[in-house]
């Protein structure tokens, strides 16, 4: 089924935060930094093999509430993907299928703005998991990569990796392409980038969403 036409079980899709919160500072809203590791990047065929979610609340990363979940994918990982995320079939013996794991993901995203690095990937797979049009997800998602592009005045097409940008801003990277660590690095890097944009008068969540909507 094409992206955007998935219709999961009713009541599973996490609610978006109220629109009135868009006027508030990013420090006054809750965000969920999300990273998916997948079997590949064919949005119509590939599937999620793990996800990590790290809350950001009151301008702080809430590590104590972070979650990491392995998922039995609907299709096997490609050899290339396994080299990247290093999740092997034997690592998934006790993992639940997505139909079970998505309830945990929904709870973690409920009522929060979303935060991701190169958010097109997360948005596409959120559509696969929960349904809804692309715009529904994009309107609640801040792309940390695009914040870095804005601050550095780079081309929108520049090939920025999360690791290289994080290291440039002094954010430690422990385990690249591990869902929880990537979500944590994205959350920590977001604090740095959002603080810089705040000094330039772009501190509202609406402003950050606007910078990353295109």
N, C-alpha and C positions, 0 to 999 in steps of 0.2 A: 504493500500500500504506500503511495507517495507520501513524502513528508507533509504534515499539515492535515492529513485526512485520518490519522489514527484516532480511534474513539475508544479510550480505555473505560474501565468500569466507572459508573457515576460516583461522584463524591471523592475521587482520589486526587484530582488536580489541586495543587496548593493555591490558596487564595493569594491574590496580589495585595500589597499594602494599600491603604486608602490614598486616593489621589491627592488629598489635602496635604499629605506629608511631603509632597514634592517641593513645596515651598521652604521646607525646613533645611537646616544645615545637615550635611552628611553625618555630622557628629550626633545629631538628634534622632536618627533613624536606625533601624536594624537592617543589616545586610547579611547575606549568606554567600561566602566565597565558595564556589563550586568548581570541581574539576572531575571530568570523566576520562577514564582510560577505556579504549574501545578496541574492537576486533579489526578496525580499519576505518577509513574515512569516506566510505560510500554510504551517504546518509540514508539511502533507500534500502540498503541491504545489511550493513554492519550493525553491531549491537554493543551495548555497554558491558564491560567486564569488571569494572570497579568504579566507585565514586568516593570522593572525599568532600566534606562540607565543614567549613569553619565559620562560625558566627563572628560578626563585627558589631559591637554594641557600645554606644557612648564613646566612639572614637578609639575603641580598644579591641584587640583580637581576643576572643574568649576561647582559649585552647581547651579548657576543661569541658566545653560542650561540643567539641569537634567530633565528627564521626567518620569512620572509614568502613566501606562495605564491599566485599567481593561479590560478584554476581555470576551465575552460570549463564553464559551468553547463548542467544538463540542460534548463532552461527559460530564456528570456531575462529579463533584469532588467526590472522595470516602470519606467516613466518616473519615478515617485516615488523608487524605490530608486536609480536612476542619479544623480538629483540629490543624493542623500545620500552614496553611496560614490564617485561620480565615476569609476567604472570603465566605460569605453565598449567596445563590441564590438571596435574596432580594438586595444584594449589587450590583448586575449585571443588574438591571432593565434598566438603561440608558447606559450600556456599549455596544460598537460595537462588531460585530463578527470579527474574525481574518482576514477575507478577507478585511475588512476596516482598522483595526488597524495595519496590517503589513506594510502599506505604511509609517506610522509614525515611526515604528521600523526601516524600511529600511533607512529612512532619517537620523536617529540617528546613524546608523552604517556605513553610506556611507564614504568610503575612510579612515576608521580608523582601527587600530589594535584593537582586542577585548581582554577584560580582564574579567575573571570570577573566581569564587571559585568552585572547582571541575567541571572543564569545560566540562567534558563528558556530563553532563546534558544539558548545553546550546548548545553544538555542535549538539547533537542529535535532539533537538527541532528546531534549526536553519535549519537543513536538512528538517525537516517536513514542516517548514514554507516556505522556499525559494528554496528548492532543492539543488542539488550539492552534490558531493562526500564528505565523511568525511574529507579526506585530505585537501580539499580546505578550509574548515573552521579551521581545526587544525593548518594549516600553518600560520594563521594570529591571533591565539589566545594564550594569556599568561594565564596560570593557576596559580593564586596566591597561591593556596594550595601547588603546587609542588615547588614554590619558598621557602615557609616555610620549607618544607621537606628537601630541599637542604641545607639551612642555618643551620638547626638543626641536620643534619646528621641522620635523622630518616629513618625508613623503608618506601618505597614507599606505602606500604599497611596500614600505620598507620591511625587510625581513627581520623583525625583532624576535629573539627567543626570550622566554621568561627568565632563563638562567642568566643570560648575558645582561639583561636590563637590571635584574635584581642585584647582581654583583656590582654593577655600575653605581647603584644607589646604596650600597652597603648592606643589603638584605642577604642574610646567610641562606644558602641552598644546601640541603643535606642529601636529598635523594631525588634527583630529577626524574620526571615521568612516573612518579608514584603519586596516586591521586590525592592522598591526604597531604603529602609534603607540597605538592604543587598548589593545592588550595590554600595551605598555610603561607607559602611564599607570596602568592597573589594577594592575600589579605594584608600581609605586612608591607608589601610594596605599595598597595593601595593607600595605606596610611601616609606614606611618604609623598606620593604623587598628589593625593587629595589635599594635603596640607600646603603644598606649593601652589596649587591652583586656588586654594582659599585665600592666600596672600594676594592673589591677582583679582580678587573679587568674584571668584567662581566657586564659592563654597556650598551652594545649595545642591541638594540631590538632583533637582531639575536641571541645573547647569551641567552637572556631570553626566546625566542621562543624555542631555542634548549634545554634548561633545562626542558621545559614543553611539548615537542613534543611527548614523549613516553607514 
